[in-house]
Amino acid sequence: MKEPEKKSGFNCPNCNFFIEVTLKSLLYAKSQDCPGCLTKFEMDRQESSRALNLMQNLNTVIDNIESVKDFSPENYKG
Ligand SMILES: [Zn+2]
């Protein structure tokens, strides 16, 4: 059995089409169209702020990991 891909998004209340919401669209798009029935959804910033915060935290964690990569023990000498 194949595991379903984990995608973020929501089901269209109109046609039940799964609308994929990416981090980029969450951050920058003002609206999202349903590919199934072309209903336009205005992005509610307040509604999605929790998800936004989660994703921004994730980005911060990734940034931290990136900066740790620059760490080398030589910097600790002296
Ligand atoms: Zn739809």
N, CA, C, O and the ligand as a Tripos MOL2 file, in Angstrom:
@<TRIPOS>MOLECULE
protein
  313   311    79     0     0
PROTEIN
NO_CHARGES

@<TRIPOS>ATOM
      1 N           0.8440   -1.2040    0.0000 N.3       1 MET1
      2 CA          0.0000    0.0000    0.0000 C.3       1 MET1
      3 C           0.8730    1.2440    0.0000 C.2       1 MET1
      4 O           1.8540    1.3430    0.7370 O.2       1 MET1
      5 N           0.4960    2.1720   -0.8300 N.am      2 LYS2
      6 CA          1.2860    3.4030   -0.9400 C.3       2 LYS2
      7 C           0.7850    4.4460    0.0550 C.2       2 LYS2
      8 O          -0.4160    4.6780    0.1940 O.2       2 LYS2
      9 N           1.7250    5.0540    0.7270 N.am      3 GLU3
     10 CA          1.3330    6.0930    1.6760 C.3       3 GLU3
     11 C           0.9700    7.3690    0.9460 C.2       3 GLU3
     12 O           1.6670    7.7910    0.0230 O.2       3 GLU3
     13 N          -0.1230    7.9770    1.3650 N.am      4 PRO4
     14 CA         -0.5130    9.2250    0.7090 C.3       4 PRO4
     15 C           0.4750   10.3470    1.0150 C.2       4 PRO4
     16 O           1.0100   10.4420    2.1200 O.2       4 PRO4
     17 N           0.6980   11.1750    0.0340 N.am      5 GLU5
     18 CA          1.5820   12.3180    0.2340 C.3       5 GLU5
     19 C           0.9700   13.2960    1.2160 C.2       5 GLU5
     20 O          -0.2300   13.5680    1.1760 O.2       5 GLU5
     21 N           1.7930   13.8130    2.0820 N.am      6 LYS6
     22 CA          1.2800   14.7840    3.0320 C.3       6 LYS6
     23 C           1.3310   16.1660    2.4060 C.2       6 LYS6
     24 O           2.4000   16.7180    2.1480 O.2       6 LYS6
     25 N           0.1490   16.7030    2.1730 N.am      7 LYS7
     26 CA          0.0800   18.0360    1.5900 C.3       7 LYS7
     27 C          -0.7720   18.9200    2.4820 C.2       7 LYS7
     28 O          -1.7290   18.4620    3.1050 O.2       7 LYS7
     29 N          -0.4140   20.1750    2.5320 N.am      8 SER8
     30 CA         -1.2180   21.1080    3.3010 C.3       8 SER8
     31 C          -2.2520   21.7320    2.3850 C.2       8 SER8
     32 O          -1.9870   22.0180    1.2180 O.2       8 SER8
     33 N          -3.4250   21.9340    2.9370 N.am      9 GLY9
     34 CA         -4.4760   22.5150    2.1290 C.3       9 GLY9
     35 C          -5.8190   22.2540    2.7630 C.2       9 GLY9
     36 O          -5.9160   21.9070    3.9400 O.2       9 GLY9
     37 N          -6.8470   22.4240    1.9680 N.am     10 PHE10
     38 CA         -8.1900   22.2010    2.4930 C.3      10 PHE10
     39 C          -9.0930   21.7140    1.3720 C.2      10 PHE10
     40 O          -8.7930   21.8890    0.1910 O.2      10 PHE10
     41 N         -10.1920   21.1070    1.7580 N.am     11 ASN11
     42 CA        -11.1500   20.6400    0.7610 C.3      11 ASN11
     43 C         -12.1400   21.7410    0.4340 C.2      11 ASN11
     44 O         -12.6850   22.4020    1.3180 O.2      11 ASN11
     45 N         -12.3540   21.9150   -0.8390 N.am     12 CYS12
     46 CA        -13.2990   22.9350   -1.2870 C.3      12 CYS12
     47 C         -14.6920   22.6110   -0.7550 C.2      12 CYS12
     48 O         -15.1920   21.5040   -0.9550 O.2      12 CYS12
     49 N         -15.3140   23.5700   -0.0800 N.am     13 PRO13
     50 CA        -16.6620   23.3290    0.4300 C.3      13 PRO13
     51 C         -17.6850   23.2130   -0.6970 C.2      13 PRO13
     52 O         -18.8050   22.7490   -0.4820 O.2      13 PRO13
     53 N         -17.3050   23.6240   -1.8590 N.am     14 ASN14
     54 CA        -18.1960   23.6150   -3.0120 C.3      14 ASN14
     55 C         -18.2080   22.2630   -3.7160 C.2      14 ASN14
     56 O         -19.2650   21.6720   -3.9360 O.2      14 ASN14
     57 N         -17.0170   21.7840   -4.0640 N.am     15 CYS15
     58 CA        -16.9300   20.5870   -4.8850 C.3      15 CYS15
     59 C         -16.0580   19.5200   -4.2500 C.2      15 CYS15
     60 O         -15.8480   18.4520   -4.8240 O.2      15 CYS15
     61 N         -15.5460   19.8190   -3.0450 N.am     16 ASN16
     62 CA        -14.7410   18.8540   -2.2940 C.3      16 ASN16
     63 C         -13.3970   18.5580   -2.9490 C.2      16 ASN16
     64 O         -12.7250   17.5960   -2.5780 O.2      16 ASN16
     65 N         -13.0120   19.3570   -3.8920 N.am     17 PHE17
     66 CA        -11.6880   19.2310   -4.5030 C.3      17 PHE17
     67 C         -10.6470   19.6430   -3.4710 C.2      17 PHE17
     68 O         -10.8180   20.6380   -2.7670 O.2      17 PHE17
     69 N          -9.5620   18.8680   -3.3880 N.am     18 PHE18
     70 CA         -8.5230   19.2370   -2.4250 C.3      18 PHE18
     71 C          -7.6680   20.3650   -2.9920 C.2      18 PHE18
     72 O          -6.9990   20.2190   -4.0150 O.2      18 PHE18
     73 N          -7.7150   21.4860   -2.2920 N.am     19 ILE19
     74 CA         -6.9610   22.6520   -2.7360 C.3      19 ILE19
     75 C          -5.6570   22.7030   -1.9570 C.2      19 ILE19
     76 O          -5.6440   22.8770   -0.7380 O.2      19 ILE19
     77 N          -4.5700   22.5500   -2.6840 N.am     20 GLU20
     78 CA         -3.2720   22.5490   -2.0340 C.3      20 GLU20
     79 C          -2.8540   23.9790   -1.7120 C.2      20 GLU20
     80 O          -2.9010   24.8680   -2.5610 O.2      20 GLU20
     81 N          -2.4470   24.1720   -0.4680 N.am     21 VAL21
     82 CA         -1.9740   25.4870   -0.0620 C.3      21 VAL21
     83 C          -0.4990   25.3700    0.2780 C.2      21 VAL21
     84 O          -0.1140   24.6220    1.1760 O.2      21 VAL21
     85 N           0.3070   26.1020   -0.4350 N.am     22 THR22
     86 CA          1.7340   26.0580   -0.1840 C.3      22 THR22
     87 C           2.1250   27.1810    0.7620 C.2      22 THR22
     88 O           1.3710   28.1300    0.9750 O.2      22 THR22
     89 N           3.3070   27.0550    1.3170 N.am     23 LEU23
     90 CA          3.8100   28.0950    2.2110 C.3      23 LEU23
     91 C           3.8420   29.4410    1.4880 C.2      23 LEU23
     92 O           3.4830   30.4760    2.0490 O.2      23 LEU23
     93 N           4.2740   29.3990    0.2470 N.am     24 LYS24
     94 CA          4.3940   30.6270   -0.5320 C.3      24 LYS24
     95 C           3.0340   31.2840   -0.7330 C.2      24 LYS24
     96 O           2.8860   32.4960   -0.5770 O.2      24 LYS24
     97 N           2.0400   30.4610   -1.0820 N.am     25 SER25
     98 CA          0.7230   31.0430   -1.3230 C.3      25 SER25
     99 C           0.1120   31.5410   -0.0250 C.2      25 SER25
    100 O          -0.6250   32.5270   -0.0150 O.2      25 SER25
    101 N           0.4210   30.8530    1.0790 N.am     26 LEU26
    102 CA         -0.0710   31.3060    2.3770 C.3      26 LEU26
    103 C           0.5050   32.6720    2.7170 C.2      26 LEU26
    104 O          -0.1810   33.5410    3.2540 O.2      26 LEU26
    105 N           1.7710   32.8380    2.3930 N.am     27 LEU27
    106 CA          2.4620   34.0660    2.7850 C.3      27 LEU27
    107 C           2.1350   35.2230    1.8560 C.2      27 LEU27
    108 O           2.0220   36.3640    2.3020 O.2      27 LEU27
    109 N           1.9810   34.9380    0.5590 N.am     28 TYR28
    110 CA          1.9330   36.0400   -0.3980 C.3      28 TYR28
    111 C           0.6290   36.1770   -1.1630 C.2      28 TYR28
    112 O           0.3030   37.2600   -1.6500 O.2      28 TYR28
    113 N          -0.1240   35.0770   -1.2740 N.am     29 ALA29
    114 CA         -1.3290   35.1620   -2.0910 C.3      29 ALA29
    115 C          -2.4770   35.7490   -1.2840 C.2      29 ALA29
    116 O          -2.6390   35.4500   -0.1010 O.2      29 ALA29
    117 N          -3.2620   36.5790   -1.9340 N.am     30 LYS30
    118 CA         -4.4160   37.1580   -1.2630 C.3      30 LYS30
    119 C          -5.6310   36.2590   -1.4050 C.2      30 LYS30
    120 O          -6.5720   36.3280   -0.6150 O.2      30 LYS30
    121 N          -5.5930   35.4270   -2.4110 N.am     31 SER31
    122 CA         -6.7150   34.5220   -2.6120 C.3      31 SER31
    123 C          -6.2240   33.2370   -3.2490 C.2      31 SER31
    124 O          -5.1270   33.1620   -3.8030 O.2      31 SER31
    125 N          -7.0790   32.2300   -3.1510 N.am     32 GLN32
    126 CA         -6.7300   30.9200   -3.6920 C.3      32 GLN32
    127 C          -7.9100   30.4320   -4.5130 C.2      32 GLN32
    128 O          -9.0500   30.4630   -4.0490 O.2      32 GLN32
    129 N          -7.6410   29.9840   -5.7250 N.am     33 ASP33
    130 CA         -8.7250   29.4700   -6.5560 C.3      33 ASP33
    131 C          -8.8270   27.9630   -6.4230 C.2      33 ASP33
    132 O          -7.8170   27.2650   -6.3420 O.2      33 ASP33
    133 N         -10.0450   27.4730   -6.4030 N.am     34 CYS34
    134 CA        -10.2530   26.0320   -6.4300 C.3      34 CYS34
    135 C         -10.0650   25.5530   -7.8660 C.2      34 CYS34
    136 O         -10.7450   26.0320   -8.7730 O.2      34 CYS34
    137 N          -9.1420   24.6030   -8.0780 N.am     35 PRO35
    138 CA         -8.9190   24.1120   -9.4440 C.3      35 PRO35
    139 C         -10.1100   23.3120   -9.9590 C.2      35 PRO35
    140 O         -10.2520   23.1030  -11.1640 O.2      35 PRO35
    141 N         -10.9630   22.8680   -9.0400 N.am     36 GLY36
    142 CA        -12.0970   22.0510   -9.4350 C.3      36 GLY36
    143 C         -13.2650   22.8600   -9.9610 C.2      36 GLY36
    144 O         -13.7940   22.5780  -11.0360 O.2      36 GLY36
    145 N         -13.6670   23.8700   -9.1980 N.am     37 CYS37
    146 CA        -14.8690   24.6110   -9.5840 C.3      37 CYS37
    147 C         -14.5830   26.1040   -9.7540 C.2      37 CYS37
    148 O         -15.4850   26.9010  -10.0120 O.2      37 CYS37
    149 N         -13.3000   26.4620   -9.6040 N.am     38 LEU38
    150 CA        -12.8370   27.8320   -9.8220 C.3      38 LEU38
    151 C         -13.4330   28.8420   -8.8420 C.2      38 LEU38
    152 O         -13.4590   30.0440   -9.1070 O.2      38 LEU38
    153 N         -13.9110   28.3320   -7.7090 N.am     39 THR39
    154 CA        -14.3450   29.2460   -6.6620 C.3      39 THR39
    155 C         -13.1260   29.9480   -6.0830 C.2      39 THR39
    156 O         -12.0840   29.3360   -5.8480 O.2      39 THR39
    157 N         -13.2830   31.2320   -5.8620 N.am     40 LYS40
    158 CA        -12.1720   31.9970   -5.3280 C.3      40 LYS40
    159 C         -12.3250   32.1210   -3.8180 C.2      40 LYS40
    160 O         -13.3840   32.4940   -3.3130 O.2      40 LYS40
    161 N         -11.2650   31.8070   -3.1210 N.am     41 PHE41
    162 CA        -11.2760   31.9410   -1.6640 C.3      41 PHE41
    163 C         -10.3370   33.0530   -1.2550 C.2      41 PHE41
    164 O          -9.1480   33.0490   -1.5740 O.2      41 PHE41
    165 N         -10.9080   34.0050   -0.5400 N.am     42 GLU42
    166 CA        -10.0500   35.0360    0.0160 C.3      42 GLU42
    167 C          -9.2960   34.4430    1.1880 C.2      42 GLU42
    168 O          -9.8700   33.7480    2.0250 O.2      42 GLU42
    169 N          -8.0270   34.7200    1.2380 N.am     43 MET43
    170 CA         -7.2300   34.2020    2.3370 C.3      43 MET43
    171 C          -7.4530   35.0680    3.5740 C.2      43 MET43
    172 O          -7.1800   36.2680    3.5830 O.2      43 MET43
    173 N          -7.9540   34.4210    4.6010 N.am     44 ASP44
    174 CA         -8.1810   35.1340    5.8470 C.3      44 ASP44
    175 C          -6.9140   35.0770    6.6850 C.2      44 ASP44
    176 O          -6.5320   34.0340    7.2150 O.2      44 ASP44
    177 N          -6.2880   36.2200    6.7800 N.am     45 ARG45
    178 CA         -5.0040   36.2630    7.4830 C.3      45 ARG45
    179 C          -5.1400   35.8270    8.9400 C.2      45 ARG45
    180 O          -4.2620   35.1560    9.4840 O.2      45 ARG45
    181 N          -6.2510   36.2170    9.5630 N.am     46 GLN46
    182 CA         -6.4200   35.8800   10.9590 C.3      46 GLN46
    183 C          -6.6360   34.3700   11.1200 C.2      46 GLN46
    184 O          -6.1010   33.7310   12.0260 O.2      46 GLN46
    185 N          -7.4350   33.8370   10.2120 N.am     47 GLU47
    186 CA         -7.7110   32.4030   10.2380 C.3      47 GLU47
    187 C          -6.4390   31.5970   10.0520 C.2      47 GLU47
    188 O          -6.2370   30.5730   10.7050 O.2      47 GLU47
    189 N          -5.5850   32.0670    9.1580 N.am     48 SER48
    190 CA         -4.4200   31.2750    8.8080 C.3      48 SER48
    191 C          -3.1830   31.7050    9.5850 C.2      48 SER48
    192 O          -2.0840   31.2110    9.3330 O.2      48 SER48
    193 N          -3.3630   32.6240   10.5300 N.am     49 SER49
    194 CA         -2.1870   33.1280   11.2330 C.3      49 SER49
    195 C          -1.5170   32.0320   12.0500 C.2      49 SER49
    196 O          -0.2990   32.0240   12.2300 O.2      49 SER49
    197 N          -2.3400   31.1050   12.5430 N.am     50 ARG50
    198 CA         -1.7690   30.0250   13.3280 C.3      50 ARG50
    199 C          -0.8590   29.1590   12.4490 C.2      50 ARG50
    200 O           0.2500   28.7910   12.8350 O.2      50 ARG50
    201 N          -1.3680   28.8520   11.2690 N.am     51 ALA51
    202 CA         -0.5840   28.0640   10.3350 C.3      51 ALA51
    203 C           0.6500   28.8410    9.8990 C.2      51 ALA51
    204 O           1.7410   28.2860    9.7690 O.2      51 ALA51
    205 N           0.4540   30.1390    9.6770 N.am     52 LEU52
    206 CA          1.5680   30.9860    9.2830 C.3      52 LEU52
    207 C           2.6550   30.9730   10.3470 C.2      52 LEU52
    208 O           3.8370   30.8130   10.0440 O.2      52 LEU52
    209 N           2.2370   31.1450   11.6000 N.am     53 ASN53
    210 CA          3.1990   31.1470   12.6930 C.3      53 ASN53
    211 C           3.9620   29.8400   12.7430 C.2      53 ASN53
    212 O           5.1810   29.8180   12.9090 O.2      53 ASN53
    213 N           3.2230   28.7530   12.5970 N.am     54 LEU54
    214 CA          3.8550   27.4350   12.6020 C.3      54 LEU54
    215 C           4.9160   27.3380   11.5230 C.2      54 LEU54
    216 O           6.0260   26.8640   11.7630 O.2      54 LEU54
    217 N           4.5550   27.7990   10.3180 N.am     55 MET55
    218 CA          5.4690   27.6800    9.1980 C.3      55 MET55
    219 C           6.6550   28.6230    9.3510 C.2      55 MET55
    220 O           7.7790   28.3050    8.9620 O.2      55 MET55
    221 N           6.3720   29.8180    9.9400 N.am     56 GLN56
    222 CA          7.4670   30.7510   10.1390 C.3      56 GLN56
    223 C           8.4220   30.2280   11.2020 C.2      56 GLN56
    224 O           9.6350   30.4110   11.1030 O.2      56 GLN56
    225 N           7.8630   29.5700   12.2260 N.am     57 ASN57
    226 CA          8.7200   28.9320   13.2210 C.3      57 ASN57
    227 C           9.6030   27.8890   12.5650 C.2      57 ASN57
    228 O          10.7910   27.7710   12.8630 O.2      57 ASN57
    229 N           8.9960   27.1470   11.6750 N.am     58 LEU58
    230 CA          9.7260   26.1150   10.9560 C.3      58 LEU58
    231 C          10.8810   26.7370   10.1800 C.2      58 LEU58
    232 O          11.9930   26.2080   10.1690 O.2      58 LEU58
    233 N          10.6030   27.8740    9.5270 N.am     59 ASN59
    234 CA         11.6480   28.5650    8.7900 C.3      59 ASN59
    235 C          12.7660   29.0120    9.7150 C.2      59 ASN59
    236 O          13.9430   28.9260    9.3620 O.2      59 ASN59
    237 N          12.3980   29.4920   10.9070 N.am     60 THR60
    238 CA         13.3980   29.9300   11.8690 C.3      60 THR60
    239 C          14.2830   28.7620   12.2730 C.2      60 THR60
    240 O          15.5030   28.8900   12.3730 O.2      60 THR60
    241 N          13.6440   27.6250   12.5020 N.am     61 VAL61
    242 CA         14.4060   26.4290   12.8680 C.3      61 VAL61
    243 C          15.3790   26.0790   11.7590 C.2      61 VAL61
    244 O          16.5380   25.7520   12.0150 O.2      61 VAL61
    245 N          14.8950   26.1490   10.5150 N.am     62 ILE62
    246 CA         15.7540   25.8220    9.3810 C.3      62 ILE62
    247 C          16.9110   26.8140    9.3020 C.2      62 ILE62
    248 O          18.0470   26.4230    9.0330 O.2      62 ILE62
    249 N          16.6240   28.1070    9.5360 N.am     63 ASP63
    250 CA         17.6750   29.1150    9.5380 C.3      63 ASP63
    251 C          18.7210   28.7890   10.5900 C.2      63 ASP63
    252 O          19.9230   28.9050   10.3490 O.2      63 ASP63
    253 N          18.2420   28.3740   11.7690 N.am     64 ASN64
    254 CA         19.1710   28.0310   12.8450 C.3      64 ASN64
    255 C          20.0590   26.8620   12.4540 C.2      64 ASN64
    256 O          21.2570   26.8480   12.7360 O.2      64 ASN64
    257 N          19.4570   25.8940   11.8100 N.am     65 ILE65
    258 CA         20.2300   24.7360   11.3670 C.3      65 ILE65
    259 C          21.2840   25.1810   10.3620 C.2      65 ILE65
    260 O          22.4220   24.7140   10.3880 O.2      65 ILE65
    261 N          20.8820   26.1020    9.4640 N.am     66 GLU66
    262 CA         21.8190   26.6090    8.4750 C.3      66 GLU66
    263 C          23.0140   27.2780    9.1450 C.2      66 GLU66
    264 O          24.1540   27.1000    8.7170 O.2      66 GLU66
    265 N          22.7420   28.0600   10.2120 N.am     67 SER67
    266 CA         23.8390   28.7840   10.8490 C.3      67 SER67
    267 C          24.7250   27.8290   11.6390 C.2      67 SER67
    268 O          25.9240   28.0650   11.7890 O.2      67 SER67
    269 N          24.1350   26.7610   12.1390 N.am     68 VAL68
    270 CA         24.9280   25.7730   12.8640 C.3      68 VAL68
    271 C          25.9000   25.0810   11.9110 C.2      68 VAL68
    272 O          26.9930   24.6660   12.2970 O.2      68 VAL68
    273 N          25.4630   24.9690   10.6440 N.am     69 LYS69
    274 CA         26.3150   24.3180    9.6590 C.3      69 LYS69
    275 C          27.6430   25.0600    9.4840 C.2      69 LYS69
    276 O          28.6730   24.4640    9.1700 O.2      69 LYS69
    277 N          27.5850   26.4050    9.7010 N.am     70 ASP70
    278 CA         28.7950   27.2140    9.5570 C.3      70 ASP70
    279 C          29.7360   27.0350   10.7380 C.2      70 ASP70
    280 O          30.9130   27.3920   10.6810 O.2      70 ASP70
    281 N          29.1970   26.4850   11.7870 N.am     71 PHE71
    282 CA         30.0030   26.3190   12.9940 C.3      71 PHE71
    283 C          31.1320   25.3400   12.7710 C.2      71 PHE71
    284 O          30.9240   24.2500   12.2360 O.2      71 PHE71
    285 N          32.2980   25.7150   13.1680 N.am     72 SER72
    286 CA         33.4040   24.7670   13.1480 C.3      72 SER72
    287 C          34.1740   24.9220   14.4550 C.2      72 SER72
    288 O          34.2530   26.0210   15.0040 O.2      72 SER72
    289 N          34.7260   23.8530   14.9420 N.am     73 PRO73
    290 CA         35.4080   23.8930   16.2560 C.3      73 PRO73
    291 C          36.5560   24.8920   16.2740 C.2      73 PRO73
    292 O          36.9490   25.3710   17.3370 O.2      73 PRO73
    293 N          37.0920   25.2060   15.1050 N.am     74 GLU74
    294 CA         38.1930   26.1600   15.0440 C.3      74 GLU74
    295 C          37.8030   27.5250   15.5820 C.2      74 GLU74
    296 O          38.6290   28.2610   16.1220 O.2      74 GLU74
    297 N          36.5190   27.8480   15.4220 N.am     75 ASN75
    298 CA         36.0490   29.1370   15.9240 C.3      75 ASN75
    299 C          36.0820   29.2110   17.4470 C.2      75 ASN75
    300 O          35.9640   30.2870   18.0340 O.2      75 ASN75
    301 N          36.2390   28.0920   18.0520 N.am     76 TYR76
    302 CA         36.2330   28.0480   19.5220 C.3      76 TYR76
    303 C          37.6390   28.1640   20.1010 C.2      76 TYR76
    304 O          37.8130   28.3090   21.3110 O.2      76 TYR76
    305 N          38.6160   28.1010   19.2470 N.am     77 LYS77
    306 CA         40.0010   28.2020   19.7360 C.3      77 LYS77
    307 C          40.2770   29.5910   20.2770 C.2      77 LYS77
    308 O          39.7520   30.5830   19.7710 O.2      77 LYS77
    309 N          41.0730   29.6520   21.2700 N.am     78 GLY78
    310 CA         41.5090   30.9320   21.8240 C.3      78 GLY78
    311 C          40.5260   31.4320   22.8090 C.2      78 GLY78
    312 O          40.7200   32.5020   23.3860 O.2      78 GLY78
    313 ZN        -14.2660   23.6940   -5.7310 Zn       79 ZN79
@<TRIPOS>BOND
     1     1     2 1
     2     2     3 1
     3     3     4 2
     4     3     5 am
     5     5     6 1
     6     6     7 1
     7     7     8 2
     8     7     9 am
     9     9    10 1
    10    10    11 1
    11    11    12 2
    12    11    13 am
    13    13    14 1
    14    14    15 1
    15    15    16 2
    16    15    17 am
    17    17    18 1
    18    18    19 1
    19    19    20 2
    20    19    21 am
    21    21    22 1
    22    22    23 1
    23    23    24 2
    24    23    25 am
    25    25    26 1
    26    26    27 1
    27    27    28 2
    28    27    29 am
    29    29    30 1
    30    30    31 1
    31    31    32 2
    32    31    33 am
    33    33    34 1
    34    34    35 1
    35    35    36 2
    36    35    37 am
    37    37    38 1
    38    38    39 1
    39    39    40 2
    40    39    41 am
    41    41    42 1
    42    42    43 1
    43    43    44 2
    44    43    45 am
    45    45    46 1
    46    46    47 1
    47    47    48 2
    48    47    49 am
    49    49    50 1
    50    50    51 1
    51    51    52 2
    52    51    53 am
    53    53    54 1
    54    54    55 1
    55    55    56 2
    56    55    57 am
    57    57    58 1
    58    58    59 1
    59    59    60 2
    60    59    61 am
    61    61    62 1
    62    62    63 1
    63    63    64 2
    64    63    65 am
    65    65    66 1
    66    66    67 1
    67    67    68 2
    68    67    69 am
    69    69    70 1
    70    70    71 1
    71    71    72 2
    72    71    73 am
    73    73    74 1
    74    74    75 1
    75    75    76 2
    76    75    77 am
    77    77    78 1
    78    78    79 1
    79    79    80 2
    80    79    81 am
    81    81    82 1
    82    82    83 1
    83    83    84 2
    84    83    85 am
    85    85    86 1
    86    86    87 1
    87    87    88 2
    88    87    89 am
    89    89    90 1
    90    90    91 1
    91    91    92 2
    92    91    93 am
    93    93    94 1
    94    94    95 1
    95    95    96 2
    96    95    97 am
    97    97    98 1
    98    98    99 1
    99    99   100 2
   100    99   101 am
   101   101   102 1
   102   102   103 1
   103   103   104 2
   104   103   105 am
   105   105   106 1
   106   106   107 1
   107   107   108 2
   108   107   109 am
   109   109   110 1
   110   110   111 1
   111   111   112 2
   112   111   113 am
   113   113   114 1
   114   114   115 1
   115   115   116 2
   116   115   117 am
   117   117   118 1
   118   118   119 1
   119   119   120 2
   120   119   121 am
   121   121   122 1
   122   122   123 1
   123   123   124 2
   124   123   125 am
   125   125   126 1
   126   126   127 1
   127   127   128 2
   128   127   129 am
   129   129   130 1
   130   130   131 1
   131   131   132 2
   132   131   133 am
   133   133   134 1
   134   134   135 1
   135   135   136 2
   136   135   137 am
   137   137   138 1
   138   138   139 1
   139   139   140 2
   140   139   141 am
   141   141   142 1
   142   142   143 1
   143   143   144 2
   144   143   145 am
   145   145   146 1
   146   146   147 1
   147   147   148 2
   148   147   149 am
   149   149   150 1
   150   150   151 1
   151   151   152 2
   152   151   153 am
   153   153   154 1
   154   154   155 1
   155   155   156 2
   156   155   157 am
   157   157   158 1
   158   158   159 1
   159   159   160 2
   160   159   161 am
   161   161   162 1
   162   162   163 1
   163   163   164 2
   164   163   165 am
   165   165   166 1
   166   166   167 1
   167   167   168 2
   168   167   169 am
   169   169   170 1
   170   170   171 1
   171   171   172 2
   172   171   173 am
   173   173   174 1
   174   174   175 1
   175   175   176 2
   176   175   177 am
   177   177   178 1
   178   178   179 1
   179   179   180 2
   180   179   181 am
   181   181   182 1
   182   182   183 1
   183   183   184 2
   184   183   185 am
   185   185   186 1
   186   186   187 1
   187   187   188 2
   188   187   189 am
   189   189   190 1
   190   190   191 1
   191   191   192 2
   192   191   193 am
   193   193   194 1
   194   194   195 1
   195   195   196 2
   196   195   197 am
   197   197   198 1
   198   198   199 1
   199   199   200 2
   200   199   201 am
   201   201   202 1
   202   202   203 1
   203   203   204 2
   204   203   205 am
   205   205   206 1
   206   206   207 1
   207   207   208 2
   208   207   209 am
   209   209   210 1
   210   210   211 1
   211   211   212 2
   212   211   213 am
   213   213   214 1
   214   214   215 1
   215   215   216 2
   216   215   217 am
   217   217   218 1
   218   218   219 1
   219   219   220 2
   220   219   221 am
   221   221   222 1
   222   222   223 1
   223   223   224 2
   224   223   225 am
   225   225   226 1
   226   226   227 1
   227   227   228 2
   228   227   229 am
   229   229   230 1
   230   230   231 1
   231   231   232 2
   232   231   233 am
   233   233   234 1
   234   234   235 1
   235   235   236 2
   236   235   237 am
   237   237   238 1
   238   238   239 1
   239   239   240 2
   240   239   241 am
   241   241   242 1
   242   242   243 1
   243   243   244 2
   244   243   245 am
   245   245   246 1
   246   246   247 1
   247   247   248 2
   248   247   249 am
   249   249   250 1
   250   250   251 1
   251   251   252 2
   252   251   253 am
   253   253   254 1
   254   254   255 1
   255   255   256 2
   256   255   257 am
   257   257   258 1
   258   258   259 1
   259   259   260 2
   260   259   261 am
   261   261   262 1
   262   262   263 1
   263   263   264 2
   264   263   265 am
   265   265   266 1
   266   266   267 1
   267   267   268 2
   268   267   269 am
   269   269   270 1
   270   270   271 1
   271   271   272 2
   272   271   273 am
   273   273   274 1
   274   274   275 1
   275   275   276 2
   276   275   277 am
   277   277   278 1
   278   278   279 1
   279   279   280 2
   280   279   281 am
   281   281   282 1
   282   282   283 1
   283   283   284 2
   284   283   285 am
   285   285   286 1
   286   286   287 1
   287   287   288 2
   288   287   289 am
   289   289   290 1
   290   290   291 1
   291   291   292 2
   292   291   293 am
   293   293   294 1
   294   294   295 1
   295   295   296 2
   296   295   297 am
   297   297   298 1
   298   298   299 1
   299   299   300 2
   300   299   301 am
   301   301   302 1
   302   302   303 1
   303   303   304 2
   304   303   305 am
   305   305   306 1
   306   306   307 1
   307   307   308 2
   308   307   309 am
   309   309   310 1
   310   310   311 1
   311   311   312 2
@<TRIPOS>SUBSTRUCTURE
     1 MET1         2 RESIDUE 1 A MET
     2 LYS2         6 RESIDUE 1 A LYS
     3 GLU3        10 RESIDUE 1 A GLU
     4 PRO4        14 RESIDUE 1 A PRO
     5 GLU5        18 RESIDUE 1 A GLU
     6 LYS6        22 RESIDUE 1 A LYS
     7 LYS7        26 RESIDUE 1 A LYS
     8 SER8        30 RESIDUE 1 A SER
     9 GLY9        34 RESIDUE 1 A GLY
    10 PHE10       38 RESIDUE 1 A PHE
    11 ASN11       42 RESIDUE 1 A ASN
    12 CYS12       46 RESIDUE 1 A CYS
    13 PRO13       50 RESIDUE 1 A PRO
    14 ASN14       54 RESIDUE 1 A ASN
    15 CYS15       58 RESIDUE 1 A CYS
    16 ASN16       62 RESIDUE 1 A ASN
    17 PHE17       66 RESIDUE 1 A PHE
    18 PHE18       70 RESIDUE 1 A PHE
    19 ILE19       74 RESIDUE 1 A ILE
    20 GLU20       78 RESIDUE 1 A GLU
    21 VAL21       82 RESIDUE 1 A VAL
    22 THR22       86 RESIDUE 1 A THR
    23 LEU23       90 RESIDUE 1 A LEU
    24 LYS24       94 RESIDUE 1 A LYS
    25 SER25       98 RESIDUE 1 A SER
    26 LEU26      102 RESIDUE 1 A LEU
    27 LEU27      106 RESIDUE 1 A LEU
    28 TYR28      110 RESIDUE 1 A TYR
    29 ALA29      114 RESIDUE 1 A ALA
    30 LYS30      118 RESIDUE 1 A LYS
    31 SER31      122 RESIDUE 1 A SER
    32 GLN32      126 RESIDUE 1 A GLN
    33 ASP33      130 RESIDUE 1 A ASP
    34 CYS34      134 RESIDUE 1 A CYS
    35 PRO35      138 RESIDUE 1 A PRO
    36 GLY36      142 RESIDUE 1 A GLY
    37 CYS37      146 RESIDUE 1 A CYS
    38 LEU38      150 RESIDUE 1 A LEU
    39 THR39      154 RESIDUE 1 A THR
    40 LYS40      158 RESIDUE 1 A LYS
    41 PHE41      162 RESIDUE 1 A PHE
    42 GLU42      166 RESIDUE 1 A GLU
    43 MET43      170 RESIDUE 1 A MET
    44 ASP44      174 RESIDUE 1 A ASP
    45 ARG45      178 RESIDUE 1 A ARG
    46 GLN46      182 RESIDUE 1 A GLN
    47 GLU47      186 RESIDUE 1 A GLU
    48 SER48      190 RESIDUE 1 A SER
    49 SER49      194 RESIDUE 1 A SER
    50 ARG50      198 RESIDUE 1 A ARG
    51 ALA51      202 RESIDUE 1 A ALA
    52 LEU52      206 RESIDUE 1 A LEU
    53 ASN53      210 RESIDUE 1 A ASN
    54 LEU54      214 RESIDUE 1 A LEU
    55 MET55      218 RESIDUE 1 A MET
    56 GLN56      222 RESIDUE 1 A GLN
    57 ASN57      226 RESIDUE 1 A ASN
    58 LEU58      230 RESIDUE 1 A LEU
    59 ASN59      234 RESIDUE 1 A ASN
    60 THR60      238 RESIDUE 1 A THR
    61 VAL61      242 RESIDUE 1 A VAL
    62 ILE62      246 RESIDUE 1 A ILE
    63 ASP63      250 RESIDUE 1 A ASP
    64 ASN64      254 RESIDUE 1 A ASN
    65 ILE65      258 RESIDUE 1 A ILE
    66 GLU66      262 RESIDUE 1 A GLU
    67 SER67      266 RESIDUE 1 A SER
    68 VAL68      270 RESIDUE 1 A VAL
    69 LYS69      274 RESIDUE 1 A LYS
    70 ASP70      278 RESIDUE 1 A ASP
    71 PHE71      282 RESIDUE 1 A PHE
    72 SER72      286 RESIDUE 1 A SER
    73 PRO73      290 RESIDUE 1 A PRO
    74 GLU74      294 RESIDUE 1 A GLU
    75 ASN75      298 RESIDUE 1 A ASN
    76 TYR76      302 RESIDUE 1 A TYR
    77 LYS77      306 RESIDUE 1 A LYS
    78 GLY78      310 RESIDUE 1 A GLY
    79 ZN79       313 GROUP 0 **** ****
